[in-house]
Amino acid sequence: MISFRNLRLARGARTLIEGASLQIHPGWKVGLTGANGSGKSSLFAMLRDQLHPDQGDLDMPQGWVIAHVAQETPGLPQPAIDYVLDGDAELREVESALAKAEAEHDGSHIGELHARLHEIGGYAARARAAALLDGLGFLPADIERPVADFSGGWRMRLNLAQALMCRSDLLLLDEPTNHLDLDAVIWLEAWLRDYRGTLLLISHDREFLDACVTHVAHIEQQKLTLYTGGYSDFERQRGERLIQQQSMFERQQREIAHMEDYIRRFRAKATKARQAQSRIKALERMERIAAAHVDTPFSFSFRDCPAAPDPLLQIEDGAVGYGGRTVLDRIVLTLRPGERVGLLGRNGAGKSTLIKLLSGQLALSAGRRLEGKGLATGYFAQHQLETLRPEESALQHMTRLDPAAREQDLRDYLGGFDFRGDGVGGTSTPATTPCAPFSGGEKSRLALALLIWQRPNLLLLDEPTNHLDLEMRHALTLALQDYEGAMVLVSHDRALLRATCDRFLLVDDGRIQPFDGDLDDYRDWLAARRAEAAAAAQCPDQAADKAARKADRAQAAADRQARLAARRPLVKELDQLEKKLAGWNGEKKLLDARLADPTLYSGGDSAQLQTLLKRQAELAGWIDEAELRWLEISEALEALPAD
C-alpha cells in the first residue's frame, strides 16, 4: 500500500501539504481534489519520484509499475497503434528479445520468451490497443496513421491510450477527460471501473468522479484529508463540517433558498417527460451539494438579456460542411427565447459544426438561415482563448470591451470570477496582471466573463468547462440556471447538462433530431451502438450479408421509385383523356340526337344547322384522336413491369 507519515511537501518557499498521514490500499480508486494550485499535480510528481517530501515519509511497494499520461507527444512517423503498444514496456522488451533470439536461432530462449508472451497477453495486445483507440474515439482507418498526422487534442488521447495500455499497479490520471467528448468519457469511466490496480485520479467532473472512485483525498488549507465514498459522499461529509462554521452559515442559507426557488419555478412548468423528471432529480440533489461549496471564491450571474425575438433563429432545410464535404444535411431547427438545448452525439458527428453554424462562423451550403430582429449571440469555444491579448490584464480586457463602465464596477464584476485586487496577498488572480502567464482555467474564466458582460440572448457554449475546477463549474451551473435567454450547450460534463438543459438534440449520421430521453438513455444508446459495431467486427460475413441485404432493399426501393416515376405521367394523362372523352361523347350524343330531329331541317335556319354539323365533326375528330392515344398509353402501361 501507499503510506504517508507526517508528510510535508513544498514548492520553493510555499508549503503545499503539511502533516499528511494516511494510507491508500491496493485496488483503491482515489479521487484527488482541491483548488487549483493546492498541490495535486505536485503530489503526482512525488509519487513518480520526481519530487521528494520536505519532511516525513512516503512508502510505496517495491517494484510497482506506475503509469501516467505524458503531457507531450512528438510528431512521430510511427503508426498510432504502435505508439499505444509502446505503453506496455515489458511487451516491447519481450518482442525485442524474441527477435534477437530468433536471429541467433536460440531455440530454448525462444520457447521461454513465447511462454512469457503468453503469460502477459502479448498475442492479444494489438487487439487490446485497437479496442482502446476505438473507445477513445479513433476510427478504424486512424490506427495505422502516423502520430504526426494528429492534432494536439488527439495526441493527448493517444497518450491516454498508451497509459491505459500499460499493465500498471498504480495509474495516475490528471484531468483525463479534458480532451474527450461525452461518449469517450462514458467509455473511459467503464474502463476505469474494471481496472484492477490502484487509481489516483484528478478530475473536475463530478459525475465522472462518482462513477470511478471509492475514496476522495482532498487538499485544503495545506491539509490532505481522506474521505470514504464517491465525490457526492465527499461533498455531503465536507458540507456537514462546513455548515457548522457560523461565519458561512448565512451565505449557505441564501444559496439553498436560491436553488429551492428555482426548483419550485421549474416544477410548475415541468411535464412528465423523462428529461424533465431527470432534471428535477438533479436539482433536488443540489441542496446537499451546496453546503460543500459555501466557501467558493466564485459568484457571478448573467446580466439582463435584451428583448428577444420569437423565434430567435431558424434553419430551414439547411446543409453545412467544410471544403465541399457536407457534415450535416437537411437541418430543420428553430430556437425560441428561453430554450435550453443540449447537443448529444458521438465524436465527429458534427456537434461543434452545428454550434459554429448557429454562431454564424460557418455559412450554409444549402437552405435558409432566418435571424430574428434583435438576436444577440454569445459564443464560447476553446479556440477563443487564443484571441485574448497576452499583454493585457483582465481589467484591461473589460475596459476595452466597455469603455463607458466605471472601473470599480468592472473590478467588482471580475471579483466574481476570482480576479481580485492588484496582487497583494491572497490566492486569487490579480485583476491587473497581464494574462500571458494565465493557466487554461484562468483564460477560460476571463473569456466567460467577457462573454457574459455582453448580455447575449442566445448563448452557444462548446465545452465551456474544460480547464475549470469544480468550484467554478458549480458557479457556472448556478448562473446558467438563472440565465433568461436561450442556450445551446455541448459538454462532456453530465452534471452541467442535467442541471441546465430542458431537452436534447441528437447529432448522428449527418442529421439532427430530437432525443427522446435523458443522459442515462443516451448512455444506453451509446452502448447499443458499440455492441452493434462489435458484433459486426466479430461476424464480418454476417455484417457483409446485412449490408448486402440493405443494399438490395435500397435498390428495390429505387427500382420501385423509377417504375412509379415512369408510370405516373402516363396514368395522369390516361385519367385526363378519360375525363375529356366522357365530356366529348356526352356532348356528341346530344348533338347526334338533335341532328336526327326532322324539324331542324324544315325550319329553314341553315346557319344554325351548319354550326351544329361543324361542332359534330369537330367532336368526332377529337374523340378519334383521344381514343387512339388512350390505346397507345394503355399498351405502354402494360409493357412496364408490374409494381
Residue pairs with C-beta under 8 A, 6 or more apart in sequence:
1 23
1 24
1 25
1 26
1 61
2 23
2 24
2 47
2 58
2 59
2 60
2 61
2 170
2 198
3 22
3 23
3 24
3 57
3 58
3 59
3 60
4 20
4 21
4 22
4 23
4 56
4 57
4 58
4 224
5 21
5 56
5 57
5 58
5 59
6 19
6 20
6 21
6 55
6 56
6 57
7 17
7 19
7 20
7 21
7 53
7 55
7 56
7 57
7 58
7 224
8 15
8 17
8 18
8 19
8 20
8 53
8 54
8 55
8 56
9 15
9 16
9 17
9 20
9 39
9 42
9 43
9 46
9 51
9 53
9 54
10 16
10 54
11 39
11 42
15 222
16 38
16 39
16 42
16 43
16 219
16 222
17 39
17 43
17 219
17 222
17 223
17 224
18 222
18 223
19 56
19 223
20 56
20 223
20 224
21 56
22 217
22 224
22 226
24 30
24 198
24 200
24 215
24 217
24 226
25 198
26 61
26 169
26 197
26 198
27 196
27 197
27 198
28 198
28 199
28 214
28 215
29 192
29 195
29 198
29 199
29 201
29 212
29 213
29 214
29 215
30 198
30 199
30 200
30 201
30 213
30 214
30 215
30 216
30 217
30 226
31 201
31 202
31 203
31 209
31 212
31 213
31 215
31 216
31 217
31 230
31 231
31 234
32 40
32 43
32 44
32 200
32 201
32 202
32 216
32 217
32 219
33 40
33 202
33 209
33 216
33 217
33 218
33 219
33 231
33 234
33 470
34 40
34 218
34 219
34 220
35 219
35 220
35 427
35 469
35 471
36 439
36 441
36 469
37 427
38 219
38 220
39 219
40 174
40 202
40 219
41 174
41 202
42 51
43 219
43 224
44 68
44 172
44 174
44 200
44 202
45 51
46 52
46 53
46 58
47 58
47 60
47 66
47 170
47 172
47 200
48 66
48 68
48 172
60 170
61 169
64 169
64 170
65 89
65 166
65 167
65 168
65 169
65 170
66 168
66 169
66 170
66 171
66 172
67 87
67 163
67 164
67 166
67 168
67 170
67 171
67 172
68 163
68 171
68 172
68 173
68 174
69 156
69 159
69 160
69 162
69 163
69 172
69 173
69 174
69 176
70 159
70 162
70 163
71 159
73 147
73 152
73 155
73 156
73 158
73 159
74 147
75 147
75 148
76 83
76 146
76 147
76 148
77 146
77 147
77 148
78 146
78 147
79 143
79 144
79 145
79 146
79 147
80 133
80 138
80 142
80 143
80 144
80 145
80 146
80 147
80 150
80 158
81 126
81 129
81 130
81 133
81 143
81 144
83 147
83 158
83 162
84 129
84 132
84 133
84 158
84 161
84 162
84 165
85 91
85 92
85 125
85 126
85 129
85 165
86 92
86 162
86 165
87 161
87 162
87 163
87 164
87 165
87 166
88 120
88 125
88 165
88 166
88 167
89 166
90 120
90 167
91 117
91 120
91 122
91 125
94 113
94 116
94 117
94 120
94 122
95 117
95 122
97 109
97 113
98 110
98 113
98 114
98 117
101 109
101 110
101 113
102 110
116 122
117 123
120 167
121 128
125 165
128 165
129 143
129 161
129 165
130 143
132 161
132 164
132 165
133 142
133 143
133 161
134 140
134 533
135 184
135 187
135 188
135 191
136 157
136 160
136 161
136 180
136 184
136 187
136 188
137 157
137 180
137 181
137 183
137 184
137 346
137 347
137 348
138 154
138 157
139 348
142 150
147 155
147 158
150 158
153 179
154 179
156 178
156 179
157 179
157 180
157 184
160 173
160 176
160 179
160 188
163 171
163 173
164 171
164 191
168 197
169 197
169 198
170 197
170 198
170 199
170 200
171 195
171 197
171 198
171 199
171 200
172 200
173 199
173 200
173 201
173 202
173 203
174 202
175 202
175 203
175 204
176 188
176 201
176 203
177 185
177 188
177 203
177 205
177 208
177 492
178 466
178 467
180 188
180 492
181 346
181 347
181 351
181 492
182 344
182 491
182 492
182 494
182 522
183 346
183 347
183 526
184 347
184 492
185 205
185 208
185 492
186 523
186 526
187 526
187 530
188 208
189 208
189 211
189 212
192 199
192 201
192 212
193 211
193 212
199 212
199 213
201 209
201 212
201 213
203 209
203 212
204 465
204 468
204 469
204 470
204 473
205 465
205 492
205 493
205 494
205 495
206 231
206 232
206 470
206 473
206 493
206 495
207 493
207 494
207 495
208 494
209 216
209 230
209 231
210 230
210 231
210 232
211 230
213 230
213 231
214 228
214 229
214 230
215 226
215 227
215 228
215 229
216 226
216 227
216 229
216 230
216 231
216 233
216 234
217 224
217 225
217 226
217 227
218 224
218 225
218 227
218 234
218 238
227 233
227 234
227 237
227 238
229 237
232 285
232 289
234 292
235 288
235 289
235 291
235 292
235 293
236 288
236 291
236 292
238 291
238 292
239 288
239 289
239 290
239 291
239 292
239 294
240 291
242 248
242 252
242 291
242 292
242 294
242 295
243 249
243 252
243 291
243 294
248 294
248 295
251 294
252 290
252 291
252 294
255 290
255 293
255 294
255 478
256 287
256 290
258 478
259 283
259 286
259 287
259 290
259 478
260 287
262 283
262 481
262 482
263 280
263 283
263 284
266 279
266 280
266 283
267 280
270 276
270 277
270 279
270 280
274 516
274 517
274 518
274 521
275 501
275 502
275 503
275 504
275 517
275 518
276 502
277 518
278 498
278 518
278 519
278 520
279 498
279 499
279 501
279 502
279 518
282 495
282 498
282 499
283 499
286 499
289 474
293 471
293 474
296 471
296 474
296 475
297 418
297 428
297 471
298 416
298 417
298 418
298 471
298 472
298 474
298 475
299 416
299 475
300 413
300 416
300 417
300 449
300 452
300 475
300 479
301 416
301 478
301 479
301 482
302 452
302 455
302 479
302 480
302 482
302 483
302 484
302 485
303 452
303 453
303 455
304 455
304 484
305 376
305 455
305 456
305 457
305 483
305 484
305 485
306 374
306 376
306 455
306 457
307 374
307 457
308 337
308 338
308 372
308 374
308 375
308 457
308 458
308 485
308 486
309 337
309 372
309 373
309 374
309 375
310 336
310 337
310 372
311 334
311 335
311 336
311 370
311 372
312 335
312 336
312 337
312 371
312 372
312 375
312 457
312 458
312 486
313 333
313 334
313 335
313 358
313 369
313 370
313 371
313 372
313 375
313 458
314 333
314 334
314 335
314 368
314 369
314 370
315 331
315 332
315 333
315 334
315 357
315 358
315 364
315 367
315 368
315 369
315 370
316 332
316 367
316 368
316 370
317 330
317 331
317 332
317 366
317 367
317 368
318 328
318 330
318 331
318 332
318 333
318 357
318 364
318 366
318 367
318 368
318 369
319 326
319 328
319 329
319 330
319 331
319 364
319 365
319 366
319 367
320 326
320 327
320 328
320 331
320 353
320 354
320 357
320 362
320 363
320 364
320 365
321 327
321 328
321 353
321 365
322 353
326 365
326 510
327 350
327 353
327 510
328 350
328 353
328 354
328 357
328 507
328 510
328 511
328 512
329 366
329 510
329 511
330 511
331 354
331 357
331 367
331 512
332 512
333 505
333 512
335 341
335 358
335 458
335 486
335 488
336 486
337 457
337 485
337 486
338 484
338 485
338 486
339 486
339 487
339 502
339 503
340 486
340 487
340 489
340 500
340 501
340 502
340 503
341 486
341 487
341 488
341 489
341 501
341 502
341 503
341 504
341 505
342 488
342 489
342 490
342 491
342 497
342 500
342 501
342 503
342 504
342 505
343 351
343 354
343 355
343 488
343 489
343 490
343 504
343 505
343 507
344 351
344 504
344 505
344 506
344 507
344 515
344 522
345 351
345 506
345 507
345 508
346 508
346 526
346 529
349 507
349 508
349 509
350 507
350 510
351 462
351 490
351 507
352 381
352 462
352 490
353 362
354 507
354 512
355 379
355 381
355 460
355 462
355 488
355 490
356 362
356 381
357 364
358 377
358 458
358 460
358 488
359 377
359 379
359 460
360 377
361 379
374 457
375 457
375 458
376 454
376 455
376 456
376 457
376 458
377 456
377 458
377 460
378 451
378 452
378 454
378 456
378 458
378 459
378 460
379 451
379 460
379 462
380 447
380 448
380 451
380 459
380 460
380 461
380 462
380 464
381 462
381 463
382 444
382 462
382 463
382 466
384 447
385 440
385 443
385 444
385 447
388 397
388 435
388 438
388 443
388 446
388 447
389 396
389 397
389 435
390 434
390 435
390 436
391 434
391 436
392 400
392 434
392 435
393 430
393 431
393 432
393 433
393 434
393 435
394 414
394 417
394 419
394 429
394 431
394 432
394 433
394 435
394 446
394 449
395 407
395 410
395 411
395 414
395 419
395 431
395 432
397 435
397 446
397 450
398 405
398 410
398 413
398 414
398 449
398 450
398 453
399 405
399 407
399 410
401 450
401 453
401 454
402 410
402 453
411 420
411 431
413 449
413 453
414 420
414 431
414 449
415 431
416 449
416 475
417 445
417 446
417 448
417 449
418 428
418 429
418 445
418 472
419 428
419 429
419 430
419 431
419 445
419 446
419 449
420 426
420 428
420 429
420 430
420 431
421 428
421 430
421 431
422 430
422 431
422 432
423 430
423 432
423 433
429 438
429 442
429 445
435 442
435 443
435 446
438 446
439 467
440 466
440 467
441 467
441 468
441 469
441 472
443 467
444 464
444 466
444 467
444 468
445 468
445 472
448 464
448 476
451 459
452 479
456 485
457 485
457 486
458 485
458 486
458 487
458 488
459 480
459 483
459 485
459 486
459 487
459 488
460 487
460 488
461 487
461 488
461 489
461 490
461 491
462 490
463 490
463 491
463 492
464 476
464 489
464 491
465 473
465 476
465 491
465 492
465 493
465 496
468 476
473 493
473 495
473 496
476 496
477 495
477 496
477 499
477 500
480 487
480 496
480 499
480 500
481 499
481 500
487 500
487 501
489 496
489 497
489 500
489 501
491 497
494 519
497 519
498 518
498 519
503 514
503 515
504 514
504 515
504 517
504 518
504 522
505 512
505 513
505 514
505 515
506 512
506 513
506 514
506 515
506 522
515 521
515 522
517 525
535 542
535 543
536 542
536 543
536 546
537 543
560 643
563 640
563 641
563 643
564 643
566 640
567 637
567 640
567 643
570 633
570 636
570 637
571 637
573 629
573 633
574 630
574 633
574 634
574 637
577 626
577 629
577 630
577 633
578 630
580 622
580 626
581 623
581 626
581 627
581 630
584 619
584 622
584 623
584 626
585 623
587 619
588 616
588 619
588 620
588 623
591 612
591 615
591 616
591 619
592 616
594 600
594 612
595 612
595 613
595 616
600 608
600 609
600 612
601 609
